[in-house]
Amino acid sequence: MSRFVDDMTVLWLGSHNDYLNFKRDVNNYGILKWTMEDPSNKAIFLDLDMTISEEGVISTRTFQKPMNLYLYIPPQSAHQD
C-alpha cells in the first residue's frame, strides 16, 4: 500500500457550520482521508506565516523553524545538483 502526503492550505470564507459539513463530506467521498485543522485567523504553511486581521487584511511573513541551523552547500562546492 502506498501513502501520499501533500500539503495544502485553504482560505475558508463560509460559515463554521458550512466548514463542518465540508469536512464531513470530503472525508466521506472516495478512499482518501483528510486531516484538517480547525479554522483560525492564523496559519503556518510551509515557510509562510499568514494572518487575517479582523478587517479581512491578509498579512504574511517568512516562517523559520526555531531549530533551523541555516546550513547550506557553499556555491564553490563540488557538490552536484
Contacts in CASP RR format, 6 or more apart in sequence:
PFRMAT RR
TARGET T0000
AUTHOR 0000-0000-0000
METHOD contacts of the structure
MODEL  1
MSRFVDDMTVLWLGSHNDYLNFKRDVNNYGILKWTMEDPSNKAIFLDLDM
TISEEGVISTRTFQKPMNLYLYIPPQSAHQD
7 45 0 8 1.000
7 46 0 8 1.000
9 43 0 8 1.000
9 45 0 8 1.000
9 50 0 8 1.000
11 52 0 8 1.000
11 58 0 8 1.000
12 19 0 8 1.000
12 39 0 8 1.000
16 39 0 8 1.000
19 39 0 8 1.000
23 34 0 8 1.000
23 36 0 8 1.000
26 34 0 8 1.000
27 33 0 8 1.000
27 34 0 8 1.000
37 43 0 8 1.000
41 51 0 8 1.000
41 52 0 8 1.000
41 53 0 8 1.000
42 49 0 8 1.000
42 50 0 8 1.000
42 51 0 8 1.000
42 52 0 8 1.000
43 49 0 8 1.000
43 50 0 8 1.000
44 50 0 8 1.000
44 63 0 8 1.000
46 63 0 8 1.000
47 62 0 8 1.000
47 63 0 8 1.000
47 64 0 8 1.000
48 60 0 8 1.000
48 61 0 8 1.000
48 62 0 8 1.000
48 63 0 8 1.000
49 60 0 8 1.000
49 61 0 8 1.000
49 62 0 8 1.000
49 63 0 8 1.000
50 58 0 8 1.000
50 59 0 8 1.000
50 60 0 8 1.000
51 58 0 8 1.000
51 59 0 8 1.000
51 60 0 8 1.000
52 58 0 8 1.000
52 59 0 8 1.000
53 59 0 8 1.000
73 79 0 8 1.000
END
